[in-house]
Amino acid sequence: MTPTAFALTAAALVLGTTLTLGQKPTPLVTQSPDKLVAVLQSTASQKEKAEACRELAVVGTKDAVPVLVGLLADEKLSHMARYALEAMPDPGVDTALRQALTQLRGRPLVGVIGSLGVRRDARAVEPLAGLLANDDPDVAQAAARALGSIATPEAGKALQRVLPKVPPGNQLAFCEGLFRCAETWLAKGQRKEAIAIYESLRRQPGLLHQVRSGALRGEIVARGAGDLALLREGLASKDYILFAAAVRASLELRGAEVTRTLTANLAGLPADNRIVVIKALGQRRDAAALPTLFATAKGGDKGPRLAAIHALAALGGSATVPVFVELLGEGDRDIAQTAQESLASLPGKEVDQVAMSKLASANSGDRLTGLDLVGRRRMTSALPALLQAAGDSDAQVRSGALKRLGELGGPAEVPKLLDLLLGAKENSDREAAEQAVTVVCGRAEKPESMAGQMLERLAQAQPAPKSALLRVLTSIGGPEALKAVRTATGDSNAEVKAAAIRALGSWKTTDAAPDLLALARDAADPADRAVALSSFLGLANNPDLPTDQRLAMCRQAVGVIQRAEEKKLLLAALGGIPSADALPLIAPWLDEAATKEEASAAVVAVADALLKGPTAAEAAPRLMEPLRKAAEVTGNTELARRAKAALARAESKTGK
């Protein structure tokens, strides 16, 4: 930014802020410039003075300059003082900062040098050049970077003059200064001067490798697409870092000639280098690279082939489609799979047509490829073809088609999917159709509204598909579905009856709880009874349900449970209920050898939850006796310790 532009920008900022202050203070500026200066001159805290400096960066005038300059030697406030000074358009700031170069040492001096670079003060070049040989490496390095930011011809010459004699520790900073000069000149259209800097850094012996590679990249870019000799030289380099720098530079140049330069000697490069160039061709997205990428994708080393396929996908376009289609039949699985993924990623009707032609192929492998493309591209237009493929002679094709129908289908496909489910001859087909119906219904805005279609088919269905329909009804829920599942628990067919009981046990809402309890009480088959009771207690163990409802369910279960394992399920549910009313239900099981450990754990869990809650003092008296008993009966040392600790907390709440 020129000094004039800088002054205009800063003046506009000051004017805008002043107008804002005249209307209403903002969070950024809270005081007038005079008051802010007064803060700096007072005994205010460091934080207050730092805030004043921050605000002066916005509204400060030349009257603030001497006060801010006076803070430059203060290591705690120097940074904030410079922050304010750097933003001020007054030329007196530059004069003051230059004068400070001879008055400061250490970190404050390094900071002032940086500020002169930020302000690009051309008159500071000579004194900064004098600091390039300073014994303090931080000072010398800061001076080099500042000269690079100022970027006048004199600044560049000063850096070039001393670079050969710079200590190794300072070399990178001095080179950075020269890079800054070159970049500034290039941005201003001074290509010749920029090229001279880059060339000197590239050719000078003894410089760090990253400097030489950066200089190569800069010079290639500076020379532009009209002079690619250096790019060719870099691409042929046996030094991988220089080679990579040349490739990186090519990404910043436009034009088919650059692309042809990249492709000209591609075949002669080592495989790793070829991959780097191929990736660059993909990033450039220049159609001039297509012939070379086509040839590379079709044969040769695997690494470059895969890279070429990815690059072709990046270029896109209908011209790449035939190549990908050809590679789908490649013997190498990785090549074929990458081509398939790349083909699927391309936009356009050509790829949709390929997918449909593959689906219609006589070859089952092609049909599987078509299914994959349809799925990846989310081709809802292929739904009729998918329904047809669901009846394919190949089991893999049938399964794949049903999966895609589940992914892409909507309510309109549900009747046909149900027909496929009912008509399936193989278990695998039936399971795939069931999964597809479940997924489609689950995506519906009101899944329960689709229950009617299942109910229409339920009565006529054979046992296996009927069981599948019951599982689907469980997934969609609703009163109608629950009624049908409830009825099916009395079915004369054992397979259907078992499926209905398990479907009821998987119900997502407590609507099924009364039915589960009735089955747990009345079922003749012990296995059915166990499933129903376990599911009922599973609902009672749901922490999302109200505490009173969970307790009521546990009380109902007490009259049903018989075996020790069932008692343990009840205790697990009770242990998760943070209520003192759960304790009377737990206590009886502390006296049974088969359940004392689970009962003790439940008592401790309830106590821990209550003693952490707002009703701890109220609950404490009811906790003490169960905790004493739990500590006595448990054989688990750690559980006994926890029971005693909870007992001590409960006693402290009651004052005992």
DRENKE-306343 format. One record per residue (C-alpha): x, y, z; residue number from 1; residue in one letter. Coordinates in steps of 0.02 Angstrom, whole numbers, plus 50000, padded with zeros to 5 digits. Example, Ala and Ser with C-alpha at 12.3 -4.5 7.8 and 13.67 -1.06 7.14 Angstrom:
<sites>
px;py;pz;num;residuo
50615;49775;50390;1;a
50684;49947;50357;2;s
</sites>
This chain:
<sites>
px;py;pz;num;residuo
50000;50000;50000;1;m
50070;50171;49953;2;t
50091;50303;50090;3;p
49951;50404;50011;4;t
49833;50256;50005;5;a
49882;50211;50182;6;f
49844;50387;50242;7;a
49677;50390;50153;8;l
49626;50222;50224;9;t
49676;50269;50400;10;a
49592;50438;50386;11;a
49431;50356;50329;12;a
49441;50237;50475;13;l
49467;50379;50598;14;v
49325;50480;50520;15;l
49207;50332;50525;16;g
49250;50297;50707;17;t
49231;50478;50756;18;t
49057;50484;50680;19;l
49013;50327;50774;20;t
49075;50403;50936;21;l
48967;50556;50904;22;g
48815;50443;50897;23;q
48847;50306;51024;24;k
49002;50225;51099;25;p
49048;50055;51027;26;t
49129;49907;51114;27;p
49288;49945;51016;28;l
49309;50127;51068;29;v
49246;50193;51235;30;t
49342;50356;51262;31;q
49403;50508;51166;32;s
49585;50518;51106;33;p
49629;50647;51241;34;d
49563;50537;51381;35;k
49653;50385;51311;36;l
49818;50481;51310;37;v
49783;50535;51488;38;a
49764;50352;51538;39;v
49936;50315;51467;40;l
50010;50459;51567;41;q
49925;50407;51729;42;s
49959;50272;51858;43;t
49827;50160;51778;44;a
49855;49972;51774;45;s
49947;49884;51634;46;q
49781;49812;51571;47;k
49700;49984;51565;48;e
49847;50057;51471;49;k
49848;49911;51348;50;a
49662;49942;51315;51;e
49698;50126;51287;52;a
49831;50081;51158;53;c
49708;49967;51070;54;r
49580;50106;51056;55;e
49712;50233;51000;56;l
49749;50119;50853;57;a
49575;50168;50793;58;v
49556;50351;50848;59;v
49732;50408;50890;60;g
49798;50573;50822;61;t
49972;50646;50809;62;k
49956;50710;50987;63;d
49963;50531;51047;64;a
50124;50489;50954;65;v
50251;50557;51082;66;p
50162;50469;51226;67;v
50156;50304;51132;68;l
50338;50320;51080;69;v
50380;50343;51264;70;g
50312;50168;51296;71;l
50421;50081;51167;72;l
50556;50041;51295;73;a
50429;49964;51414;74;d
50436;49777;51380;75;e
50261;49752;51451;76;k
50178;49888;51346;77;l
50294;49904;51196;78;s
50192;49784;51092;79;h
50028;49876;51119;80;m
50110;50045;51091;81;a
50175;49984;50924;82;r
50004;49911;50883;83;y
49933;50087;50899;84;a
50076;50174;50808;85;l
50074;50054;50660;86;e
49894;50106;50619;87;a
49922;50295;50628;88;m
49942;50389;50463;89;p
50046;50530;50538;90;d
50222;50534;50460;91;p
50291;50580;50630;92;g
50268;50397;50678;93;v
50398;50343;50550;94;d
50521;50474;50610;95;t
50497;50422;50791;96;a
50517;50238;50751;97;l
50677;50270;50654;98;r
50748;50370;50798;99;q
50705;50229;50917;100;a
50820;50113;50820;101;l
50970;50194;50905;102;t
50891;50204;51077;103;q
50824;50029;51108;104;l
50897;49857;51135;105;r
50833;49678;51140;106;g
50650;49637;51115;107;r
50588;49817;51108;108;p
50712;49851;50967;109;l
50657;49694;50873;110;v
50476;49753;50888;111;g
50513;49927;50820;112;v
50606;49851;50673;113;i
50453;49746;50635;114;g
50341;49900;50644;115;s
50448;49992;50516;116;l
50425;49841;50402;117;g
50238;49844;50429;118;v
50232;50029;50383;119;r
50351;50000;50236;120;r
50451;50154;50278;121;d
50572;50177;50132;122;a
50676;50302;50233;123;r
50713;50163;50358;124;a
50809;50059;50232;125;v
50980;50133;50271;126;e
50972;50118;50462;127;p
50895;49943;50446;128;l
51034;49891;50327;129;a
51157;49944;50461;130;g
51076;49820;50582;131;l
51098;49670;50467;132;l
51267;49636;50545;133;a
51206;49661;50724;134;n
51276;49538;50852;135;d
51101;49500;50914;136;d
51032;49372;50790;137;p
50852;49422;50830;138;d
50890;49601;50782;139;v
50981;49553;50622;140;a
50842;49434;50570;141;q
50705;49561;50607;142;a
50798;49691;50503;143;a
50809;49568;50357;144;a
50624;49531;50362;145;r
50579;49716;50379;146;a
50685;49760;50228;147;l
50594;49624;50132;148;g
50427;49701;50179;149;s
50485;49875;50127;150;i
50543;49799;49962;151;a
50626;49950;49881;152;t
50769;49918;49759;153;p
50888;49981;49892;154;e
50817;49860;50019;155;a
50841;49714;49900;156;g
51020;49765;49861;157;k
51062;49780;50045;158;a
51003;49603;50076;159;l
51090;49531;49923;160;q
51251;49619;49969;161;r
51267;49540;50141;162;v
51187;49370;50109;163;l
51351;49280;50063;164;p
51426;49330;50232;165;k
51274;49293;50341;166;v
51299;49169;50486;167;p
51208;49004;50455;168;p
51083;49039;50594;169;g
51026;49200;50508;170;n
51024;49134;50331;171;q
50842;49082;50322;172;l
50778;49251;50385;173;a
50885;49346;50258;174;f
50821;49234;50119;175;c
50645;49265;50180;176;e
50677;49451;50162;177;g
50731;49426;49983;178;l
50580;49317;49947;179;f
50468;49456;50013;180;r
50553;49580;49896;181;c
50532;49465;49746;182;a
50349;49430;49784;183;e
50311;49616;49804;184;t
50399;49659;49642;185;w
50312;49519;49548;186;l
50143;49580;49611;187;a
50187;49754;49545;188;k
50233;49685;49375;189;g
50421;49704;49401;190;q
50455;49529;49333;191;r
50635;49559;49283;192;k
50685;49617;49456;193;e
50593;49472;49539;194;a
50674;49345;49424;195;i
50845;49415;49467;196;a
50814;49385;49653;197;i
50748;49209;49626;198;y
50890;49164;49510;199;e
51022;49227;49631;200;s
50948;49124;49772;201;l
50933;48971;49661;202;r
51112;48979;49603;203;r
51201;49037;49760;204;q
51297;48891;49836;205;p
51277;48842;50017;206;g
51097;48898;50039;207;l
50970;48785;50124;208;l
50876;48662;50016;209;h
50707;48740;50051;210;q
50775;48908;49992;211;v
50834;48836;49828;212;r
50671;48744;49798;213;s
50570;48900;49843;214;g
50677;49004;49725;215;a
50651;48878;49585;216;l
50463;48882;49609;217;r
50463;49073;49616;218;g
50569;49094;49460;219;e
50463;48972;49359;220;i
50306;49068;49406;221;v
50390;49236;49373;222;a
50447;49182;49200;223;r
50270;49127;49161;224;g
50196;49010;49032;225;a
50293;49096;48893;226;g
50462;49037;48957;227;d
50455;48857;49016;228;l
50637;48808;49000;229;a
50664;48814;49188;230;l
50507;48711;49217;231;l
50575;48577;49101;232;r
50741;48582;49192;233;e
50655;48561;49361;234;g
50546;48417;49300;235;l
50702;48326;49241;236;a
50795;48354;49405;237;s
50852;48200;49499;238;k
50834;48301;49659;239;d
50658;48257;49715;240;y
50634;48418;49814;241;i
50677;48525;49663;242;l
50569;48414;49553;243;f
50421;48434;49672;244;a
50448;48623;49676;245;a
50438;48628;49486;246;a
50276;48528;49487;247;v
50206;48644;49621;248;r
50249;48794;49512;249;a
50157;48717;49364;250;s
49995;48727;49463;251;l
50012;48916;49465;252;e
50029;48930;49276;253;l
49892;48917;49146;254;r
49892;48860;48967;255;g
49901;48702;48863;256;a
50088;48724;48836;257;e
50117;48701;49022;258;v
50014;48542;49017;259;t
50112;48477;48868;260;r
50274;48513;48962;261;t
50212;48408;49107;262;l
50160;48263;48994;263;t
50307;48268;48872;264;a
50428;48160;48972;265;n
50305;48078;49091;266;l
50343;47901;49034;267;a
50528;47921;49072;268;g
50505;47974;49254;269;l
50517;47858;49405;270;p
50347;47791;49460;271;a
50337;47903;49614;272;d
50378;48059;49512;273;n
50250;48009;49381;274;r
50117;48000;49516;275;i
50159;48177;49573;276;v
50146;48244;49395;277;v
49984;48149;49362;278;i
49905;48221;49519;279;k
49956;48394;49460;280;a
49875;48361;49291;281;l
49715;48317;49381;282;g
49722;48476;49483;283;q
49754;48583;49328;284;r
49597;48512;49245;285;r
49663;48547;49071;286;d
49586;48438;48934;287;a
49755;48440;48845;288;a
49810;48308;48971;289;a
49673;48184;48923;290;l
49770;48080;48793;291;p
49916;48054;48911;292;t
49803;48013;49058;293;l
49702;47892;48952;294;f
49860;47799;48901;295;a
49927;47795;49078;296;t
49764;47733;49151;297;a
49756;47587;49029;298;k
49926;47509;49062;299;g
50091;47510;49153;300;g
50134;47521;49337;301;d
49986;47510;49455;302;k
50024;47668;49556;303;g
50027;47787;49407;304;p
49873;47698;49334;305;r
49772;47729;49492;306;l
49832;47909;49498;307;a
49781;47934;49316;308;a
49607;47865;49350;309;i
49585;47988;49494;310;h
49651;48129;49386;311;a
49528;48086;49247;312;l
49387;48091;49374;313;a
49444;48265;49425;314;a
49444;48322;49243;315;l
49273;48244;49214;316;g
49182;48264;49050;317;g
49098;48140;48935;318;s
49264;48096;48852;319;a
49320;48002;49008;320;t
49165;47891;49017;321;v
49219;47763;48884;322;p
49389;47743;48968;323;v
49310;47709;49137;324;f
49187;47587;49059;325;v
49332;47495;48978;326;e
49425;47486;49144;327;l
49273;47412;49232;328;l
49322;47246;49155;329;g
49503;47258;49213;330;e
49573;47102;49295;331;g
49655;47201;49435;332;d
49520;47227;49568;333;r
49593;47393;49629;334;d
49597;47465;49453;335;i
49420;47408;49415;336;a
49352;47470;49582;337;q
49437;47640;49566;338;t
49369;47658;49389;339;a
49195;47613;49451;340;q
49204;47741;49592;341;e
49271;47873;49472;342;s
49135;47837;49345;343;l
49002;47851;49480;344;a
49068;48022;49530;345;s
49046;48098;49356;346;l
48894;48206;49322;347;p
48791;48185;49165;348;g
48664;48072;49082;349;k
48801;47971;48995;350;e
48846;47887;49159;351;v
48663;47855;49200;352;d
48648;47770;49031;353;q
48800;47663;49069;354;v
48721;47610;49234;355;a
48559;47562;49149;356;m
48648;47466;49010;357;s
48747;47370;49141;358;k
48586;47328;49233;359;l
48516;47257;49072;360;a
48672;47155;49033;361;s
48667;46965;49016;362;a
48823;46958;49126;363;n
48786;46953;49312;364;s
48949;47043;49353;365;g
48894;47187;49242;366;d
48725;47190;49326;367;r
48810;47203;49497;368;l
48913;47347;49430;369;t
48755;47430;49369;370;g
48677;47412;49541;371;l
48829;47491;49621;372;d
48823;47639;49501;373;l
48637;47662;49530;374;v
48664;47665;49718;375;g
48813;47782;49715;376;r
48724;47903;49598;377;r
48559;47893;49693;378;r
48467;47857;49531;379;m
48284;47854;49578;380;t
48247;47846;49392;381;s
48311;47666;49398;382;a
48177;47606;49521;383;l
48077;47510;49388;384;p
48235;47422;49333;385;a
48280;47384;49514;386;l
48110;47304;49543;387;l
48142;47195;49391;388;q
48316;47152;49452;389;a
48243;47098;49619;390;a
48178;46945;49526;391;g
48345;46908;49443;392;d
48408;46730;49425;393;s
48569;46776;49518;394;d
48553;46783;49708;395;a
48683;46922;49725;396;q
48592;47029;49599;397;v
48426;47000;49687;398;r
48501;47047;49855;399;s
48588;47200;49783;400;g
48430;47259;49695;401;a
48328;47244;49855;402;l
48460;47341;49951;403;k
48455;47481;49823;404;r
48265;47481;49828;405;l
48275;47508;50015;406;g
48397;47652;49991;407;e
48306;47738;49848;408;l
48126;47682;49859;409;g
47978;47777;49930;410;g
47798;47740;49980;411;p
47755;47700;49800;412;a
47874;47551;49802;413;e
47808;47476;49964;414;v
47667;47370;49885;415;p
47787;47290;49762;416;k
47917;47262;49896;417;l
47785;47176;50002;418;l
47741;47066;49854;419;d
47925;47021;49837;420;l
47933;46981;50022;421;l
47781;46868;50015;422;l
47839;46782;49857;423;g
48020;46754;49908;424;a
48074;46573;49895;425;k
48242;46594;49981;426;e
48268;46653;50159;427;n
48403;46773;50102;428;s
48283;46855;49978;429;d
48148;46868;50110;430;r
48268;46948;50234;431;e
48329;47071;50102;432;a
48150;47117;50056;433;a
48104;47136;50240;434;e
48253;47251;50267;435;q
48207;47354;50113;436;a
48026;47377;50170;437;v
48085;47423;50345;438;t
48206;47555;50280;439;v
48079;47632;50160;440;v
47944;47639;50294;441;c
48066;47711;50419;442;g
48101;47855;50300;443;r
47916;47896;50282;444;a
47849;48051;50367;445;e
47721;47944;50462;446;k
47781;47764;50461;447;p
47630;47701;50558;448;e
47517;47758;50415;449;s
47589;47617;50309;450;m
47531;47479;50428;451;a
47372;47451;50328;452;g
47468;47380;50180;453;q
47550;47249;50292;454;m
47387;47206;50379;455;l
47303;47172;50212;456;e
47433;47038;50174;457;r
47455;46969;50349;458;l
47306;46851;50354;459;a
47350;46765;50189;460;q
47538;46756;50219;461;a
47629;46593;50250;462;q
47720;46575;50417;463;p
47892;46634;50363;464;a
47835;46793;50272;465;p
47703;46822;50406;466;k
47841;46824;50537;467;s
47938;46948;50429;468;a
47784;47060;50416;469;l
47766;47059;50605;470;l
47945;47120;50621;471;r
47911;47259;50497;472;v
47756;47309;50595;473;l
47864;47321;50751;474;t
47983;47441;50664;475;s
47844;47560;50609;476;i
47738;47552;50769;477;g
47567;47628;50799;478;g
47403;47561;50872;479;p
47352;47459;50719;480;e
47520;47374;50708;481;a
47520;47336;50895;482;l
47346;47260;50885;483;k
47402;47145;50743;484;a
47557;47090;50836;485;v
47456;47062;50995;486;r
47334;46952;50900;487;t
47476;46853;50821;488;a
47544;46804;50993;489;t
47399;46681;50996;490;g
47431;46612;50822;491;d
47417;46423;50803;492;s
47583;46416;50710;493;n
47730;46406;50830;494;a
47847;46502;50714;495;e
47725;46647;50696;496;v
47683;46647;50881;497;k
47867;46655;50930;498;a
47898;46794;50803;499;a
47750;46893;50872;500;a
47811;46878;51051;501;i
47984;46935;51000;502;r
47909;47077;50899;503;a
47809;47130;51051;504;l
47967;47123;51154;505;g
48053;47239;51032;506;s
47913;47369;51039;507;w
47983;47544;51058;508;k
47844;47615;51169;509;t
47762;47564;51332;510;t
47599;47527;51240;511;d
47657;47347;51233;512;a
47692;47334;51421;513;a
47520;47263;51472;514;p
47531;47129;51337;515;d
47708;47082;51387;516;l
47657;47069;51570;517;l
47507;46959;51525;518;a
47619;46844;51423;519;l
47747;46838;51563;520;a
47608;46781;51680;521;r
47508;46666;51567;522;d
47620;46598;51429;523;a
47629;46408;51430;524;a
47798;46399;51346;525;d
47939;46445;51468;526;p
48041;46520;51326;527;a
47897;46634;51275;528;d
47868;46682;51455;529;r
48054;46723;51479;530;a
48058;46833;51324;531;v
47903;46928;51377;532;a
47963;46957;51556;533;l
48137;47009;51501;534;s
48062;47134;51377;535;s
47940;47201;51508;536;f
48082;47231;51631;537;l
48184;47307;51491;538;g
48049;47438;51471;539;l
48047;47465;51660;540;a
48234;47496;51651;541;n
48212;47639;51526;542;n
48277;47798;51611;543;p
48174;47906;51494;544;d
48012;47847;51574;545;l
47940;47936;51728;546;p
48001;47864;51893;547;t
47826;47826;51956;548;d
47785;47728;51798;549;q
47944;47626;51812;550;r
47909;47586;51995;551;l
47732;47533;51953;552;a
47797;47415;51820;553;m
47922;47338;51941;554;c
47785;47311;52071;555;r
47682;47222;51938;556;q
47830;47112;51893;557;a
47857;47056;52074;558;v
47705;46943;52065;559;g
47765;46863;51903;560;v
47950;46827;51928;561;i
48001;46652;51979;562;q
48178;46605;51933;563;r
48336;46684;52005;564;a
48384;46756;51835;565;e
48217;46845;51826;566;e
48241;46916;52000;567;k
48410;46984;51945;568;k
48329;47071;51797;569;l
48204;47152;51915;570;l
48343;47208;52031;571;l
48439;47283;51883;572;a
48285;47386;51839;573;a
48256;47439;52020;574;l
48439;47490;52040;575;g
48417;47615;51900;576;g
48268;47703;51981;577;i
48324;47852;52089;578;p
48185;47838;52217;579;s
48180;47782;52398;580;a
48018;47691;52354;581;d
48124;47565;52258;582;a
48208;47507;52420;583;l
48061;47407;52492;584;p
48054;47312;52327;585;l
48241;47274;52335;586;i
48256;47231;52520;587;a
48178;47056;52518;588;p
48310;46994;52395;589;w
48453;47041;52513;590;l
48412;46884;52614;591;d
48422;46762;52467;592;e
48591;46687;52427;593;a
48555;46686;52241;594;a
48512;46871;52233;595;t
48602;46956;52378;596;k
48743;47025;52269;597;e
48626;47101;52140;598;e
48513;47168;52278;599;a
48663;47246;52368;600;s
48720;47328;52206;601;a
48544;47395;52177;602;a
48535;47470;52353;603;v
48704;47556;52331;604;v
48656;47622;52158;605;a
48493;47696;52222;606;v
48581;47771;52374;607;a
48720;47849;52270;608;d
48593;47931;52155;609;a
48485;47998;52298;610;l
48630;48062;52405;611;l
48690;48167;52259;612;k
48517;48241;52228;613;g
48417;48384;52303;614;p
48314;48266;52415;615;t
48465;48185;52498;616;a
48420;48240;52676;617;a
48241;48180;52656;618;e
48292;48011;52585;619;a
48437;47977;52703;620;a
48337;47898;52847;621;p
48261;47770;52728;622;r
48432;47727;52656;623;l
48525;47681;52815;624;m
48451;47509;52856;625;e
48460;47442;52676;626;p
48640;47505;52663;627;l
48690;47420;52828;628;r
48613;47258;52768;629;k
48697;47271;52598;630;a
48868;47300;52679;631;a
48840;47145;52788;632;e
48778;47020;52659;633;v
48885;47059;52506;634;t
49041;46957;52478;635;g
49112;47089;52363;636;n
49242;47192;52455;637;t
49227;47343;52342;638;e
49037;47341;52350;639;l
49044;47330;52539;640;a
49160;47479;52544;641;r
49041;47580;52436;642;r
48892;47531;52544;643;a
48982;47587;52702;644;k
49035;47751;52621;645;a
48856;47785;52566;646;a
48795;47740;52741;647;l
48916;47867;52816;648;a
48852;48001;52699;649;r
48671;47958;52742;650;a
48710;47966;52928;651;e
48791;48136;52907;652;s
48632;48198;52823;653;k
48527;48143;52972;654;t
48651;48206;53103;655;g
48681;48033;53176;656;k
</sites>
